[in-house]
Structures are given as structure tokens and as C-alpha cells.
Amino acid sequence: MFDYADMTIDIDTLGKASRHRMVLHMTCRHCGHKGQIKARDLARTHGFGTDPRTWSFRCSRCDMRNCIVRVMEEIRR
């Protein structure tokens, strides 16, 4: 009846992530520091067509550019 492959979408731009109210979670591979930013806020400043997986974030604690970036759903409370 339904094919699950047809029901998923690839979040490959900040525009798609912001439409789905997603958040980017960053974790520094060097020191383990974690941070997050709403995709909507990042898309407004850097463009809705930018791929969030290729973004190079700098850790605010150790100043390294070696971060894992995950695009996840925003949890509302």
C-alpha cells in the first residue's frame, strides 16, 4: 500500500530544516562541548539553500573547527 521510502524527505538545506522546525546540534570532537541553534535563525543569516551538514562550526570552548553536526526535531515543552 505505502512504500516507506516515499514517505521520507532528505533535510539537505537550512530552508527545509526551518520549515520543519528543526534544530542543529553541534558536538565538538575535541573537547565534547555541545551547542544548538535553530535552523530558522541560521537560514535567515546564511541562506535557505545552505547545506547544514557541510557547515564548519567553531567550538566556543576550545576554538577548534572539528564538530559533529546533527539536524534534529525541535522538542517543545
VOBA-1610 file (N, C-alpha, C; in pm, whole numbers, padded with zeros to 5 digits, always signed):
BEGIN
Met+00081-00119+00000Met+00000+00000+00000Met+00086+00126+00000Phe+00167+00146+00106Phe+00257+00261+00111Phe+00400+00210+00113Asp+00485+00280+00044Asp+00627+00250+00049Asp+00692+00352+00142Tyr+00759+00305+00247Tyr+00817+00397+00345Tyr+00923+00487+00283Ala+00989+00444+00179Ala+01090+00526+00114Ala+01028+00651+00053Asp+00902+00643+00012Asp+00834+00758-00046Asp+00787+00856+00061Met+00783+00814+00185Met+00728+00898+00290Met+00834+00978+00365Thr+00960+00958+00333Thr+01066+01032+00400Thr+01120+01140+00308Ile+01173+01245+00370Ile+01238+01350+00292Ile+01379+01369+00345Asp+01465+01415+00259Asp+01603+01441+00297Asp+01614+01589+00334Ile+01658+01616+00456Ile+01677+01754+00500Ile+01818+01795+00458Asp+01829+01852+00339Asp+01960+01885+00285Asp+01984+02035+00274Thr+01887+02117+00316Thr+01907+02263+00318Thr+01853+02320+00448Leu+01903+02437+00483Leu+01852+02505+00602Leu+01706+02547+00584Gly+01666+02571+00459Gly+01527+02607+00432Gly+01432+02493+00467Lys+01466+02372+00426Lys+01382+02256+00460Lys+01382+02232+00610Ala+01497+02246+00673Ala+01506+02226+00817Ala+01424+02330+00892Ser+01425+02454+00846Ser+01349+02558+00915Ser+01199+02539+00894Arg+01156+02491+00778Arg+01013+02465+00755Arg+00961+02356+00847His+01046+02263+00883His+01007+02153+00970His+01043+02178+01116Arg+01078+02304+01146Arg+01112+02347+01283Arg+01219+02258+01345Met+01333+02250+01277Met+01441+02166+01324Met+01551+02249+01389Val+01636+02180+01463Val+01745+02241+01537Val+01875+02172+01496Leu+01982+02247+01486Leu+02114+02190+01460Leu+02185+02172+01593His+02224+02048+01622His+02300+02016+01743His+02445+01995+01701Met+02535+02067+01766Met+02677+02053+01737Met+02748+01996+01860Thr+02840+01903+01838Thr+02922+01846+01944Thr+03067+01852+01897Cys+03153+01913+01980Cys+03294+01924+01946Cys+03361+01788+01965Arg+03431+01743+01864Arg+03502+01615+01873Arg+03625+01625+01962His+03676+01745+01981His+03797+01764+02059His+03770+01767+02210Cys+03673+01852+02255Cys+03650+01869+02399Cys+03513+01820+02446Gly+03423+01785+02351Gly+03292+01734+02389Gly+03188+01840+02418His+03223+01968+02402His+03128+02077+02426His+03011+02067+02328Lys+02890+02094+02377Lys+02770+02083+02294Lys+02701+02218+02282Gly+02637+02239+02170Gly+02560+02360+02146Gly+02450+02331+02047Gln+02356+02425+02037Gln+02248+02409+01940Gln+02203+02545+01892Ile+02145+02546+01771Ile+02089+02666+01713Ile+01970+02625+01628Lys+01869+02708+01627Lys+01753+02680+01543Lys+01790+02700+01397Ala+01746+02609+01313Ala+01775+02616+01170Ala+01719+02744+01110Arg+01605+02788+01161Arg+01540+02910+01112Arg+01632+03031+01130Asp+01697+03042+01246Asp+01785+03156+01272Asp+01909+03153+01184Leu+01965+03036+01165Leu+02083+03022+01080Leu+02049+03047+00933Ala+01932+03003+00889Ala+01890+03021+00750Ala+01869+03169+00717Arg+01822+03245+00812Arg+01799+03389+00788Arg+01930+03463+00762Thr+02037+03420+00827Thr+02164+03491+00811Thr+02254+03432+00702His+02243+03303+00676His+02335+03238+00582His+02269+03179+00458Gly+02138+03195+00445Gly+02070+03149+00325Gly+01995+03019+00342Phe+01878+03013+00283Phe+01790+02898+00297Phe+01836+02779+00214Gly+01926+02800+00119Gly+01975+02692+00034Gly+02103+02627+00083Thr+02155+02672+00197Thr+02280+02619+00252Thr+02260+02480+00309Asp+02355+02391+00283Asp+02350+02255+00336Asp+02407+02256+00478Pro+02327+02223+00580Pro+02375+02229+00719Pro+02479+02123+00752Arg+02485+02016+00675Arg+02580+01908+00704Arg+02722+01944+00664Thr+02739+02042+00577Thr+02872+02082+00532Thr+02922+02206+00605Trp+02843+02257+00698Trp+02879+02378+00770Trp+02995+02350+00864Ser+03087+02443+00877Ser+03203+02427+00964Ser+03186+02516+01087Phe+03143+02456+01198Phe+03121+02531+01321Phe+03249+02534+01403Arg+03270+02644+01473Arg+03385+02659+01562Arg+03337+02645+01706Cys+03405+02562+01783Cys+03371+02540+01923Cys+03401+02666+02004Ser+03305+02708+02085Ser+03325+02829+02165Ser+03413+02804+02287Arg+03436+02680+02320Arg+03520+02647+02437Arg+03667+02631+02399Cys+03697+02547+02298Cys+03837+02518+02264Cys+03880+02582+02132Asp+03789+02646+02060Asp+03817+02719+01935Asp+03860+02628+01820Met+03823+02500+01824Met+03855+02406+01716Met+03738+02402+01617Arg+03767+02368+01491Arg+03664+02352+01388Arg+03644+02205+01356Asn+03619+02125+01458Asn+03601+01982+01441Asn+03475+01938+01514Cys+03359+01974+01457Cys+03231+01948+01523Cys+03145+01850+01443Ile+03072+01769+01516Ile+02971+01682+01458Ile+02842+01764+01453Val+02776+01766+01338Val+02651+01843+01322Val+02538+01745+01297Arg+02433+01757+01378Arg+02312+01675+01362Arg+02192+01766+01345Val+02106+01734+01251Val+01982+01808+01232Val+01871+01725+01296Met+01806+01783+01398Met+01706+01708+01475Met+01580+01791+01493Glu+01472+01723+01527Glu+01346+01791+01555Glu+01356+01874+01681Glu+01291+01989+01679Glu+01286+02074+01798Glu+01186+02016+01897Ile+01228+02000+02021Ile+01140+01946+02124Ile+01070+02062+02192Arg+00940+02061+02188Arg+00861+02168+02250Arg+00815+02125+02386Arg+00822+02216+02480Arg+00778+02187+02616Arg+00674+02283+02661
//
